[in-house]
């Protein structure tokens, strides 16, 4: 199962696979970002994760085997 932007978690997925572990799900949402040039404009995705995204993460986690 997957939620969020396709491929967003690919780097961590590759690291997990290298350790011969299994990925049982993936969840992603926007997050407030002030890294690098974004700091100059006060950041991007202000207000994220919001309540709906946090609720989505909790629901996603609750349904994992």
Steps between C-alpha positions, in 0.01 A plus 500: 500500500615848428393852582652832401702601196618200300874437543543759776624237744717316247833582666398347832336209317830424323686505833246263656528257207883503528455373856282216366196638678145524372305820445143451615375850422591857425340828605590854408364851534620859466720642771610853585842550339751778563805324353740695279338760277156438651623672816539825305127507421388385845461136407253302292197288588422707809240335720600149399460238610149612584243319716362303204848379400582400858169314523585327170837392636339360815240310298770366268709380793200342675416281201851358457527128575 
